[in-house]
Amino acid sequence: MTTSSLSKPEAPVEQANQLTKTCYQADQQVKFMYLQAEIDCLLEELKNLKRQRCESENVHG
C-alpha cells in the first residue's frame, strides 16, 4: 500500500469526527441555552418573591 491509499480512508473518518464534534457542540449549546433560560426564570421568580415580601412587610409594618 502506498501512503496516498492509506490517507484516503482517513478523510471520511476525519469528516465523521468533525460532524460528531459539531453535533456535540450544538448539543452542548442547546443545553447551555436551556440552562440560561432556566436561570433567567428563577431569577425573575426570586425578584417577584422579594417584591412580594417587601410589599407584605410594608402592609404589616
C-alpha positions in Angstrom: 0.0 0.0 0.0 1.1 3.5 -0.7 0.8 6.4 1.6 -1.9 8.0 -0.6 -4.1 4.9 -0.4 -3.8 4.9 3.4 -4.7 8.6 3.7 -7.9 8.3 1.6 -9.8 6.2 4.2 -8.8 8.7 6.9 -10.6 11.6 5.1 -14.1 10.1 5.7 -13.2 9.3 9.3 -12.0 12.8 9.9 -15.2 14.2 8.3 -17.2 11.9 10.6 -15.2 13.2 13.6 -15.9 16.8 12.6 -19.6 16.1 12.2 -19.6 14.4 15.6 -17.8 17.4 17.2 -20.2 19.8 15.5 -23.2 17.9 16.7 -21.8 17.5 20.2 -21.0 21.3 20.3 -24.6 22.1 19.1 -26.0 19.7 21.7 -23.9 21.5 24.4 -25.0 24.9 23.1 -28.7 23.8 23.3 -28.1 22.6 26.9 -26.4 25.9 27.8 -29.2 27.9 26.3 -31.8 25.8 28.2 -29.9 26.3 31.4 -29.6 30.0 30.8 -33.3 30.3 30.2 -33.9 28.3 33.4 -31.6 30.7 35.4 -33.4 33.7 33.9 -36.8 32.3 35.0 -35.5 31.5 38.5 -34.0 35.0 38.9 -37.3 36.5 37.8 -39.1 34.3 40.3 -36.7 35.4 43.1 -37.3 39.1 42.2 -41.1 38.6 42.4 -40.8 36.8 45.8 -38.6 39.6 47.1 -41.0 42.2 45.9 -44.0 40.4 47.4 -42.1 40.1 50.7 -41.3 43.8 50.7 -44.9 44.6 49.9 -46.1 42.3 52.7 -43.8 43.9 55.2 -44.9 47.4 54.2 -48.6 46.4 54.7 -47.9 44.7 58.1 -45.2 47.0 59.3 
